[in-house]
Amino acid sequence: MPSTECTATGQPRCQATTQAGAPCRAFAVGGPHCRMHDPRHVDAVREARARGGAKASKLRALRARRPHLDSPSGLVRWVAQLLGDVVDGRVAPDTARVLFYGVGQQRALLETSDLERRLAELEARAAQGKSRRWG
């Protein structure tokens, strides 16, 4: 007999079981099942899983080729490669847009860390100069 367990908000839980044999913990939507277990949505769920798998596969391929992005030259190489991948259709424009935004953030972080390093060097030199001049 399926459980009619409810969540803390009173929403009924899905009455299906997972592939592992455990009760599904998702909300029931419009009946006794969640969207993933509802027999009326089998085709839509299958298509969504296929799209998700394809996107995940493309992201794994990007990760495998990911260089070290801790230098300006590394960023330049990676952006050039990413542009080529977009033009060749290996990376979706929406994915590339997010990656380019991330590259911009990384560039700003690199600039900030470089400025901090240079400022610390100048402050150290200034401190040495004061101690020599007056000491």
HELIX and SHEET records of a PDB file:
HELIX    1   1 PRO A   39  HIS A   41  5                                   3    
HELIX    2   2 VAL A   42  ALA A   64  1                                  23    
HELIX    3   3 PRO A   72  VAL A   87  1                                  16    
HELIX    4   4 PRO A   93  TRP A  134  1                                  42    
END                                                                             
